Amino acid sequence: MTIRLRGHHLLCLLTYKGNGYTPDFSLNFNRIIRRLSRGEDAVIVEGADDVCQPMLCQPDFHCADDHSREIDSQALADIGHLLNKDLSPGQRIVFDADNVKRLRGAFLSGEIRTACQSCSWLAYCNEIAENDFRQTRLKPHTFEHDKQVIAVSQQL
């Protein structure tokens, strides 16, 4: 199964500590982060994604507005440049240790933060990045565990 993510949520998940717009939003984002941490890949989508789902029925739903589409484009351009990869809708990304390290380093330096400048969470995310991303929920997937499981099953 694949997680659907819009552009700017690729940035949000780097600093996510469990806080969100509503309790349902946070529960949903927690599930998504656990899946990504287990190695599930994400596919880039345009518009509302799996993170947005609990907000779709809210009266102040902002996931479909022009500003959200603009920051998605900015985030995809910045991250794509960093990873030397086309990150347009339909492209996939895995949050392995190398990608997360590169993304968090570039996030801390501001290299991939063009989309963040008008965000109401900016100061919060700045503080998290400056504190070495402590207590964030995304744990980069390492494929070493997968290799160990395969080796054990081959021995049986």
SVG drawing of the C-alpha trace seen along z (x, -y; Angstrom):
<svg xmlns="http://www.w3.org/2000/svg" viewBox="-18 -34 40 58">
<polyline fill="none" stroke="black" stroke-width="0.4" points="0.0,0.0 1.2,-3.5 0.7,-6.8 -0.5,-9.7 1.3,-13.0 1.0,-16.5 4.2,-18.6 4.3,-20.6 3.4,-17.7 6.8,-16.2 8.2,-19.1 5.6,-18.9 6.4,-15.3 10.0,-16.1 9.1,-18.1 5.9,-16.4 5.8,-15.7 2.1,-14.8 0.5,-18.2 -2.1,-19.1 -5.2,-21.0 -7.6,-18.5 -7.3,-15.3 -8.5,-13.3 -5.9,-15.1 -3.1,-14.1 -4.3,-10.4 -4.4,-10.2 -0.9,-11.8 0.5,-9.5 -0.7,-6.4 0.8,-7.9 4.2,-8.5 4.3,-5.0 3.7,-3.6 6.4,-5.7 8.8,-4.8 8.2,-1.1 9.4,-1.7 6.1,-2.2 6.7,-4.6 4.8,-7.7 3.4,-8.8 3.2,-12.5 -0.3,-13.8 -1.9,-17.0 -4.4,-18.5 -5.8,-16.8 -3.9,-13.8 -4.0,-11.2 -2.9,-13.8 -5.8,-16.1 -8.5,-13.4 -9.7,-14.4 -10.0,-18.0 -12.0,-17.6 -15.3,-18.1 -14.2,-21.2 -15.8,-24.5 -12.4,-26.2 -10.9,-23.5 -7.8,-25.0 -6.5,-21.9 -7.9,-22.9 -7.1,-26.6 -4.6,-28.3 -2.2,-29.0 -1.9,-25.3 -1.3,-24.5 1.4,-27.2 3.3,-25.9 3.0,-22.4 4.8,-23.5 7.5,-25.3 8.1,-22.4 8.4,-19.9 10.7,-22.2 13.0,-22.6 13.0,-18.9 13.3,-17.8 16.4,-20.0 17.9,-18.7 17.4,-15.0 18.1,-15.6 14.8,-14.0 11.6,-15.0 9.0,-15.2 5.8,-15.8 2.5,-14.0 2.9,-10.3 6.6,-10.2 7.4,-8.1 9.7,-8.7 10.8,-6.5 11.8,-8.0 14.9,-5.9 17.8,-7.0 19.7,-8.7 16.7,-10.7 15.6,-11.8 19.1,-12.9 19.4,-14.9 16.0,-16.4 16.4,-17.3 19.8,-18.9 18.4,-21.0 15.4,-21.9 17.6,-23.1 19.7,-25.2 16.6,-26.7 17.5,-25.2 14.1,-23.5 12.0,-26.0 10.6,-28.3 7.1,-26.9 7.3,-27.4 7.7,-31.2 4.0,-32.0 3.0,-29.0 1.5,-29.6 3.6,-26.7 6.9,-28.3 8.2,-29.3 7.2,-25.9 9.1,-24.0 12.1,-26.3 12.4,-25.4 12.1,-21.7 14.8,-21.8 17.1,-23.9 16.7,-21.2 18.0,-18.5 14.5,-17.2 14.2,-15.7 10.9,-13.9 9.7,-14.0 7.6,-11.0 9.2,-10.1 11.9,-7.5 13.8,-6.9 13.3,-3.3 16.5,-1.2 16.4,1.8 18.9,3.7 16.0,5.1 14.4,6.3 17.7,8.0 17.9,9.7 14.4,11.1 15.1,12.4 18.3,14.0 16.6,15.7 13.7,17.0 16.2,18.4 18.0,20.3 14.7,22.0"/>
</svg>
